[in-house]
Amino acid sequence: MKFGVEPHIYYPKFDNSIRCVLYSKEIVEFINSVGFPVGRKKNFDILIPSEIRNNKDYSKSFIRGMLDTDGSVYPQRRTNMILDISIKDTKLLNSVREICNGLDIDFGYTHNRVFLSNSMKVKDFFNKIGSSNLRNIIKFDHYLRKGYSLKSCEIEKFLIQYSRIKLPYYWAYNSMARMSPSGNKLLT
């Protein structure tokens, strides 16, 4: 515990989710000190710090975090798989576009999202950037093994099987078995 604060964990009765809540002035001050505004985010210009934009490893981690929190991987009839990150703030979207271009990943863009629209591009993303979101990892891995991506409602039965993988998860082109960065073999 970096800040000496014990999180409060809640399991809502009628929602298939977990809430983790931290109450700490020190955490808020730290987050604010590194450039994240306090309060409603739609009232602020959200800017990606230059330390992230100018460092390739930090940029990859940032984009991975965007996928893990505001994105998803899902099946699509025409292209088999889409990776999509929703971003409502125009300045943030433009900054994310700039970072993605610098990482040499061929994203498409609309007014409120960045996306990859075929399985080869999604494989490239998982090879270069990876993910720490089990739902996205399961959908991607299932697509590789079975040739189709699971729907969100089908994920629950696989969560325990995948719960021991080392995160972040990357996919290696040169291997039939999917490997985590530590070399741990995933499901085959």
Helices and strands as residue ranges (DSSP letters): E 8-10, E 19-21, H 25-33, G 41-43, H 50-53, H 56-70, E 71-76, E 80-86, H 90-102, E 108-109, E 113-116, H 119-128, H 134-146, G 152-154, G 156-158, H 159-162
